[in-house]
Amino acid sequence: MSNTATGKLVVKNDTAQVSGKFKIRTIVLAIVDGNFTDEVEFELTQERVTLIEPFKIGDELQVNYNLRGRKWVSPKDGIAKYFNTLAVWRVILAGTEKNN
């Protein structure tokens, strides 16, 4: 499921090497919705962690992302929890069509 969000870059975390084969980086965009501003975290993984490099805090960005979700069942009590991820696959300056 592909979606688009536009907002101001407020957090640009370093890349974390989770395992020998997996790396992840998170960013946060401040997205204005009417009178409210939501701060939404997005994930970049593997080769996509570098997509955010050209941008700095305060830049107005447009991100294309896939909504992903998964179920996890606690081995202790069998209670299911659900996790959602906003997985970025494209980042551009808002109002441009230049790929990065």
C-alpha positions as a printed NumPy array, in Angstrom:
array([[  0.   ,   0.   ,   0.   ],
       [  1.738,   3.185,  -1.205],
       [  1.107,   6.581,   0.394],
       [  2.547,  10.096,   0.374],
       [  3.142,  12.51 ,   3.265],
       [  4.526,  16.044,   3.303],
       [  6.053,  17.713,   6.322],
       [  9.038,  19.428,   7.907],
       [ 12.004,  17.223,   8.803],
       [ 12.441,  17.52 ,  12.592],
       [ 14.482,  14.388,  13.424],
       [ 17.125,  12.652,  11.315],
       [ 18.604,   9.752,  13.267],
       [ 21.833,   7.95 ,  12.47 ],
       [ 21.783,   4.586,  10.729],
       [ 21.686,   1.601,  13.077],
       [ 23.264,  -1.674,  11.971],
       [ 20.803,  -4.14 ,  13.539],
       [ 22.565,  -7.249,  12.257],
       [ 25.202,  -8.157,   9.709],
       [ 22.572,  -8.01 ,   6.988],
       [ 20.075,  -5.415,   8.219],
       [ 20.333,  -1.657,   8.77 ],
       [ 17.661,   0.908,   9.62 ],
       [ 17.325,   4.67 ,   9.988],
       [ 14.396,   6.664,  11.318],
       [ 13.234,  10.186,  10.56 ],
       [ 10.379,  12.279,  11.937],
       [  8.274,  14.703,   9.921],
       [  6.095,  17.414,  11.491],
       [  2.905,  17.198,   9.446],
       [  0.343,  19.999,   9.788],
       [ -3.265,  18.807,   9.701],
       [ -5.614,  21.74 ,  10.152],
       [ -4.927,  23.255,  13.579],
       [ -2.787,  20.354,  14.725],
       [  0.751,  19.208,  13.989],
       [  1.517,  15.504,  14.139],
       [  5.082,  14.298,  14.49 ],
       [  5.243,  11.055,  12.533],
       [  8.146,   8.585,  12.485],
       [  9.161,   6.904,   9.23 ],
       [ 11.687,   4.108,   8.638],
       [ 14.303,   3.75 ,   5.936],
       [ 15.944,   0.33 ,   5.628],
       [ 18.83 ,  -1.311,   3.789],
       [ 20.032,   0.701,   0.76 ],
       [ 17.295,   3.299,   1.359],
       [ 18.961,   4.629,   4.551],
       [ 20.954,   7.03 ,   2.347],
       [ 17.861,   8.618,   0.743],
       [ 17.71 ,  11.191,   3.549],
       [ 21.383,  12.268,   3.313],
       [ 20.892,  15.336,   1.068],
       [ 18.321,  16.874,   3.42 ],
       [ 18.692,  18.888,   6.616],
       [ 16.508,  19.558,   9.646],
       [ 13.855,  22.11 ,   8.703],
       [ 13.538,  21.028,   5.052],
       [  9.977,  20.543,   3.813],
       [  9.928,  17.012,   2.392],
       [  7.587,  14.737,   0.549],
       [  8.003,  11.036,   1.321],
       [  6.478,   8.091,  -0.452],
       [  6.016,   5.142,   1.864],
       [  4.35 ,   1.776,   2.263],
       [  2.211,   1.027,   5.294],
       [  3.267,  -2.277,   6.818],
       [  1.983,  -4.139,   9.841],
       [  2.693,  -7.328,  11.703],
       [  1.412,  -9.376,  14.589],
       [  3.546, -10.496,  17.54 ],
       [  2.351, -12.931,  20.221],
       [  3.961, -12.757,  23.653],
       [  5.489, -16.096,  24.598],
       [  4.757, -15.296,  28.268],
       [  1.005, -14.735,  28.178],
       [ -0.076, -15.373,  24.574],
       [ -1.398, -11.817,  24.162],
       [ -1.155, -10.519,  20.611],
       [  0.277,  -7.086,  19.843],
       [  0.253,  -5.353,  16.485],
       [  2.998,  -3.131,  15.1  ],
       [  2.804,  -0.686,  12.19 ],
       [  5.663,   0.661,  10.118],
       [  5.801,   3.509,   7.605],
       [  8.508,   2.23 ,   5.238],
       [  9.946,   5.019,   3.047],
       [ 10.981,   4.276,  -0.521],
       [ 11.308,   7.829,  -1.941],
       [ 12.213,  11.267,  -0.511],
       [ 12.095,  14.61 ,  -2.364],
       [ 11.919,  18.278,  -1.437],
       [  8.244,  19.252,  -1.267],
       [  7.089,  20.821,  -4.51 ],
       [  9.764,  19.196,  -6.684],
       [  9.863,  16.032,  -8.714],
       [ 13.601,  15.446,  -8.432],
       [ 14.378,  11.886,  -7.31 ],
       [ 16.932,  11.357,  -4.534]])
